Amino acid sequence: MATPAQRTNTWILNEWYDQAVAGTTGGYNAPSQLWVWGSGDKGYSAQNSQVQYSSPIQIPGEWARMKPYHDSSVVAAIKKDSTLWVWGRNYEGALGLNQSYTGGSNPVNSKSSPTQIPSVGGFNTWNVVATGKDECVAIKSDNTLHGWGRNQAGGLGLNSEGTSGRRSRPTQISSETTWSDVTGGDFAFMALKSDNTMWVWGENENPVCLGLNDRDDRSSPTQLPGSWASMNKGFRYANAAIKTDGTLWMWGYNTDGVMGQNAPEPSGRSSPTQIPGTTWSKVDVGDSQAAGIKTDGSLWTWGKNENGNLGLNGTSNQHKSSPTQVGTGTDWYDVAMSSIHTIASKTDGSVWVWGMNNQGNLGLNQPQPTIVKTPVQVGALDSWTTVNIGGEANASFAFLQQ
């Protein structure tokens, strides 16, 4: 298998947008298989059951991309034909299927297998979808932004808050037609436009997760100054984004040093603060821990090391308040982190995991709880590309290139 850097007309999502702007995509040749392992609770494994899988199992269909929030109650993904599909809990209408819903642990009309989002405004093709806690935001093929679900603290960006703004089907956010990417977290979202501006909205109370240097919620998109290339919305504690110059910035609450400033004390950052270096290419945030990949292919982790999810062979009290390299390898391609485990892929197409094996979420055929403190390979397949974590941190997803 050719490494990701050698593939023709195959990019991760942000790379695809860059090439599309330049007019050089020649078509988006996305991965076609989506695999899952871990908890089947609430239907997260998309197997029409609630069975737990401790090794990878394929989700039927041809799939292209997804951007799940690791602590979300809903999973959403886009197929190769650009149709949008959802599964999981229908709490507060988070599935977007315009069906009735109730609260509680088992809301009505929840789905244990992928279900298609109906046509919206005559469009049935989508570019990006991101999940939040009990919310989803997606970008259609006409570059408009749409949200649905709970709307706590204005998390849907519809200039309203609470139950009055709750939506059980996709509803357009603003009249802009230049949206290019979006990521979600706990009742807040971050989005990019084609001009590399970043916009944030939703809950902004302690720990000041919007990065706007105040504690006020935002119920509509508000610009965060700078020229940005990619971003990742973490749990309530930390957020990260990479500027177009390759610098990495974080903001939020500094639990266990997750701000990466070599300051372990819980001091927050209410606006973006730079982590040293100008060669960052990817970043992902868990709860109070983070992981990043540099342009040389090296992998770095920092923050809380509970359950060994920093991959540094350390104990739960060996937190890192600045980025620390995982091993010596320079062949890492993608990384996803939750509060309890981490999953990453390499340029040779292999997938590696570490941290807490809760309900089989490490994919190592170990259904019982175990802790893995250094990267361990999942299976023998060598054509994996991007990796993700969803289903309330207990389900892992990986795309397989075909």
C-alpha positions in Angstrom: 0.0 0.0 0.0 1.2 3.5 -0.8 1.6 5.8 2.1 -0.9 8.7 2.5 1.6 11.2 1.3 2.0 9.3 -2.0 -1.6 8.8 -2.8 -3.1 10.6 -5.9 -6.1 12.7 -5.4 -6.7 11.4 -1.8 -6.5 13.8 1.1 -7.8 14.2 4.6 -10.6 16.7 4.7 -8.7 19.9 5.3 -6.2 18.9 2.6 -9.1 18.3 0.2 -10.5 21.8 0.9 -7.0 23.3 0.2 -6.8 21.5 -3.1 -10.4 22.3 -4.0 -9.7 26.0 -3.6 -6.7 25.6 -5.9 -8.8 23.7 -8.4 -6.6 20.6 -8.4 -8.6 17.9 -6.7 -9.7 16.1 -9.8 -12.4 14.5 -7.6 -12.3 13.4 -4.0 -11.2 9.8 -3.8 -12.3 9.0 -0.3 -11.9 5.8 1.7 -14.8 3.4 1.2 -14.9 1.1 4.3 -15.7 2.2 7.9 -14.8 -0.1 10.8 -15.8 0.1 14.5 -14.9 -1.5 17.7 -15.9 -1.1 21.4 -19.2 -0.4 23.0 -22.4 -1.3 21.2 -24.4 0.4 23.9 -27.2 2.6 22.5 -26.4 1.3 19.0 -23.0 3.1 18.6 -21.4 0.1 16.7 -24.1 0.5 14.0 -24.7 -3.2 13.8 -28.5 -3.1 14.5 -27.8 -4.4 18.0 -26.2 -3.3 21.2 -23.5 -5.9 21.1 -19.9 -5.0 22.3 -17.1 -5.7 19.8 -13.5 -6.0 21.1 -12.0 -6.3 17.6 -12.8 -4.3 14.4 -16.1 -5.0 12.6 -17.2 -3.3 9.4 -20.1 -1.0 9.1 -21.9 -1.9 5.9 -21.7 0.7 3.1 -19.2 2.9 1.3 -18.1 5.7 3.6 -16.0 8.9 3.1 -15.6 10.9 6.3 -16.8 11.8 9.9 -15.8 14.2 12.7 -17.3 12.7 15.9 -17.0 14.3 19.3 -15.7 11.6 21.6 -18.3 12.2 24.3 -21.3 12.5 22.0 -24.6 10.6 22.3 -24.9 10.5 18.5 -22.7 9.3 15.6 -22.8 10.8 12.2 -20.9 10.0 9.0 -21.0 10.9 5.3 -21.0 8.2 2.6 -19.0 8.3 -0.7 -22.1 9.5 -2.5 -22.2 12.5 -0.1 -25.4 11.4 1.7 -25.5 12.0 5.5 -26.3 9.1 8.0 -26.8 9.1 11.7 -27.1 6.5 14.5 -27.1 6.4 18.4 -29.4 8.2 20.9 -32.1 10.5 19.7 -31.7 12.6 22.9 -33.2 16.1 22.3 -33.6 15.3 18.6 -29.8 14.9 18.1 -30.4 12.4 15.2 -32.0 15.2 13.1 -34.6 12.8 11.7 -37.6 15.1 12.6 -38.9 12.3 14.9 -40.3 12.6 18.4 -37.8 12.2 21.3 -37.7 12.0 25.0 -35.0 12.4 27.6 -33.7 9.6 29.8 -31.1 6.9 29.1 -33.0 5.3 26.2 -34.8 8.0 24.2 -37.5 6.9 21.7 -36.6 6.7 18.0 -32.9 6.0 18.7 -31.1 4.1 16.0 -28.7 1.2 16.2 -27.9 1.2 12.5 -27.1 4.1 10.1 -30.2 6.1 9.1 -30.2 8.7 6.3 -30.9 12.4 7.0 -33.7 13.4 4.6 -33.2 16.0 1.9 -32.9 19.5 3.2 -33.9 22.4 1.0 -33.6 20.3 -2.1 -30.1 19.2 -1.2 -29.2 15.7 -0.2 -25.4 16.0 -0.4 -23.1 17.0 2.4 -19.4 18.0 2.7 -18.8 17.8 6.5 -20.6 16.7 9.7 -19.5 17.2 13.3 -21.2 16.0 16.4 -21.4 17.7 19.8 -22.7 16.4 23.1 -26.4 16.1 22.0 -26.1 18.2 18.9 -24.9 18.0 15.3 -23.6 20.7 12.9 -23.0 19.9 9.2 -22.0 21.7 6.0 -24.0 21.0 2.8 -22.5 20.8 -0.7 -23.6 24.4 -1.2 -21.3 25.4 1.7 -24.2 26.4 4.0 -24.1 25.5 7.7 -26.9 23.6 9.4 -27.5 22.4 13.0 -29.9 20.3 15.0 -30.3 18.8 18.5 -30.3 20.2 22.1 -29.2 23.8 21.7 -27.9 24.2 25.2 -26.4 27.7 25.8 -26.9 28.5 22.1 -24.9 25.5 20.9 -26.7 25.4 17.5 -25.8 28.9 16.6 -29.3 29.9 15.8 -29.4 33.1 17.9 -31.5 31.4 20.5 -30.9 29.3 23.6 -32.5 26.3 25.4 -35.7 24.5 24.5 -37.0 27.4 22.3 -34.1 26.8 19.9 -34.1 23.0 20.0 -34.3 21.4 16.6 -35.1 17.8 15.6 -34.1 18.3 11.9 -31.3 20.3 10.2 -31.8 24.1 10.4 -29.6 26.6 8.6 -27.2 28.7 10.6 -26.7 32.1 9.1 -27.0 33.0 5.4 -23.3 32.5 4.7 -22.3 30.2 1.9 -18.5 30.1 2.5 -18.3 27.5 5.4 -15.6 24.9 4.9 -15.1 22.9 8.1 -16.6 22.4 11.5 -15.8 20.6 14.8 -18.0 20.1 17.9 -17.6 19.6 21.7 -19.7 20.0 24.8 -22.5 22.4 23.7 -20.2 24.5 21.6 -18.8 24.4 18.0 -16.0 25.9 16.0 -16.1 26.4 12.2 -13.9 27.6 9.5 -14.8 29.6 6.4 -13.0 29.4 3.1 -11.0 32.6 3.9 -9.4 30.8 6.9 -11.4 32.8 9.5 -12.6 30.8 12.5 -16.0 31.2 14.2 -17.1 29.9 17.6 -20.5 29.7 19.4 -22.2 28.0 22.3 -21.4 27.6 26.0 -18.6 29.8 27.3 -18.8 29.6 31.0 -15.9 28.3 33.2 -13.6 27.3 31.7 -13.9 30.0 29.0 -14.0 27.5 26.2 -14.7 29.9 23.3 -11.4 31.8 23.5 -13.0 35.2 23.3 -11.5 36.5 26.5 -14.8 36.6 28.4 -17.3 34.2 29.9 -20.4 35.1 27.9 -22.2 32.4 25.9 -22.7 33.0 22.2 -25.8 31.9 20.4 -24.6 32.8 16.9 -21.2 32.4 15.2 -18.6 34.9 16.5 -15.2 35.4 14.9 -12.0 34.4 16.8 -9.2 36.5 15.3 -6.5 34.9 13.3 -5.9 33.0 10.1 -6.6 29.3 10.8 -6.0 26.0 9.0 -7.6 23.5 11.3 -9.2 23.2 14.8 -10.4 20.7 17.4 -13.1 21.2 20.0 -12.3 19.3 23.1 -14.4 18.5 26.2 -15.2 21.4 28.5 -11.6 21.9 29.5 -9.5 22.6 26.4 -9.6 23.5 22.7 -6.9 23.7 20.1 -6.3 25.1 16.6 -3.5 25.4 14.1 -2.9 28.6 12.2 -2.0 28.7 8.5 1.6 29.4 9.6 1.8 26.0 11.3 1.7 27.4 14.9 -0.4 25.6 17.5 -2.7 27.5 19.9 -4.8 26.3 22.9 -7.3 27.9 25.3 -9.6 26.8 28.1 -8.8 25.4 31.6 -5.3 24.2 32.3 -6.2 20.9 34.1 -3.0 18.8 34.5 -1.1 21.0 32.1 -3.2 20.5 29.0 -2.5 24.0 27.8 1.0 22.8 27.0 2.7 25.8 28.6 4.9 23.9 31.1 2.6 25.1 33.8 0.8 22.3 35.6 -1.3 24.4 37.9 -5.0 24.8 36.9 -4.7 28.3 35.4 -6.9 29.0 32.5 -6.4 30.7 29.2 -9.4 32.8 28.0 -7.9 33.5 24.6 -5.6 31.4 22.3 -2.1 30.9 23.7 0.7 29.5 21.5 2.5 26.2 22.1 6.1 26.5 21.0 6.9 25.4 17.5 5.8 26.3 13.9 5.6 22.8 12.4 2.3 21.4 13.7 0.0 19.7 11.2 -2.7 18.0 13.3 -4.1 18.2 16.8 -6.8 16.4 18.8 -8.1 17.1 22.3 -9.5 14.6 24.7 -10.8 15.7 28.1 -7.8 17.3 29.8 -5.2 15.8 27.5 -4.1 16.5 23.9 -2.1 15.0 21.0 -0.5 16.5 18.0 1.5 15.5 14.9 4.2 17.6 13.5 5.1 18.0 9.8 8.0 15.6 10.3 5.6 12.8 11.3 6.4 12.8 15.0 3.6 12.3 17.5 3.4 14.4 20.8 1.1 14.2 23.8 0.5 16.3 26.9 -1.8 16.8 29.8 -3.5 14.3 32.0 -2.0 10.8 31.9 -4.7 8.9 33.6 -5.1 5.3 32.2 -1.8 5.8 30.3 -3.5 7.5 27.4 -0.5 9.7 26.7 1.3 6.6 25.4 4.4 7.4 27.4 4.5 4.3 29.6 3.8 6.4 32.6 1.5 6.1 35.6 -1.7 8.1 36.3 0.2 10.8 38.3 2.9 11.4 35.6 1.1 14.2 33.7 2.9 16.3 31.2 2.5 20.1 31.1 4.3 20.4 27.7 4.3 18.3 24.6 6.3 15.1 24.9 7.2 12.8 22.0 5.7 9.4 21.8 8.5 7.1 21.0 11.0 8.1 18.3 9.0 7.3 15.1 8.3 9.9 12.4 5.7 8.0 10.5 2.4 9.0 12.2 -0.5 10.1 10.0 -3.6 10.7 12.1 -4.6 10.7 15.8 -7.8 10.8 17.9 -8.0 11.1 21.7 -10.7 10.7 24.3 -10.7 11.0 28.1 -9.6 7.4 28.5 -7.8 6.2 25.3 -6.0 7.2 22.1 -6.0 5.8 18.6 -3.6 6.7 15.9 -2.6 5.6 12.3 0.7 5.5 10.6 1.8 6.2 7.1 2.2 2.5 6.4 -1.6 2.1 7.0 -1.3 0.5 10.5 -3.5 1.5 13.4 -2.2 1.8 17.0 -4.1 2.2 20.3 -3.3 2.8 24.0 -5.0 3.8 27.3 -8.0 2.2 29.0 -9.6 -0.8 27.3 -13.2 -0.1 28.3 -15.8 -2.3 26.6 -13.3 -3.4 24.0 -12.6 0.1 22.7 -8.9 -0.7 22.1 -9.8 -3.3 19.5 -7.3 -5.8 20.9 -9.8 -8.6 21.4 -9.7 -8.0 25.1 -13.3 -7.5 26.3 -12.3 -7.0 30.0 -10.9 -3.8 31.3 -7.1 -3.5 30.9 -4.7 -0.6 30.7 -2.2 -0.2 27.8 0.5 2.4 28.4 2.3 2.3 25.1 1.1 2.0 21.5 0.0 -1.5 20.4 -1.1 -2.3 16.9 -4.7 -3.3 16.1 -4.8 -6.4 13.9 -2.8 -7.0 10.8 -4.6 -4.8 8.2 -2.4 -2.2 6.6 -4.7 0.1 4.6 -6.2 2.2 7.4 -6.3 6.0 7.0 -8.1 8.4 9.4 -9.2 7.4 12.9 -11.9 8.7 15.2 -13.5 8.2 18.6 -17.2 8.6 19.4 -20.1 6.9 21.3 -19.4 8.5 24.7 -15.7 7.6 24.4 -16.3 3.9 24.2 -16.4 3.4 20.4 -13.4 3.6 18.0 -13.7 4.2 14.3 -11.3 3.8 11.5 -11.5 4.2 7.7 -10.1 1.6 5.4 -8.8 2.7 2.0 -10.0 0.7 -1.0 
